């Protein structure tokens, strides 16, 4: 089986994308990260951002996917953003 672990550059780009989205929109859900930005590992990138000093809160929410189904997931908010 092939290893699909993202490279350091991919992880950095994903962190940057998540930060930009949170700053522009006030936060991002797991579903938004996946469907809008194609980031499958949103939670690990948020963990890394926190370790880099960003103050990010997590709220549990129900969000509807593109097929109309609801899923429990996380909504991440960057304190001090939008």
N, C-alpha and C positions, 0 to 999 in steps of 0.2 A: 504494500500500500504506500502511496506517495504522501509525503509530508506537505501539508498546505499551510504551514505556519507563516503568517505574514512577515516579511522582512522588516528590519528596523526603519527603512525609508517608508514603507507602506504604513506601518504603525504611526509614524510621525505625521504623515499626510492625513491619516484618519483622525488623529487627535486634533490637528489643525482644523479639519472640516467640522468636527463636533463643536469645538470652541467657537468657530465663526457662526455656526447655526444657533448656538445658545445665546451668543451676544446679539444676534440680529432678531431672534424670535423669543427670547426669554427662557428658552429651555428646549429639550428634545426628548422624545420618547424612544424606546427601543425600536418600535415599529417604524418611526420616521427615519431613524438612523439606517435601518435595513432597507426600507422601500425607497426613500428619497436619495440616500447617499451610497447604498450598496455595502454598508458596513455590517458584516454578520456578527462581529464580536464587539458590540457597543459597550457592554459592561466592563470587559477588560481594558478598553481604551479610557473609560471614565475612571477606573481604578488607577491607571497610569497618570492621568491628569491630576487626580487628587495627590498622588505621590510627588508630583511636580509642584505642588503648592496651591492648586486651584481649589477654591471653596465651592464645592458642588453638593447640592442636596438631592435626595432621592425621595420620590413620592410614588406609592403604588397606585396604579390607575387601571381602568378597563378601557381598551381602545379597540376600535373597529378596523378590521383589515379590508383590503380591496374587494374581498368576496362577501363582505357584510357580517363576518363572524367577529365576536368579541373575544379578546384575550387579556388576561391580567398581565401587566408589564410595568416597567419602571419609567418614570418621567424624571429627567435630570434637569436641574435648574442651577445655573451659574450665579452665585450671589453677586449682586452689583451689576448684572447684565440687564439690558433692555428693561 
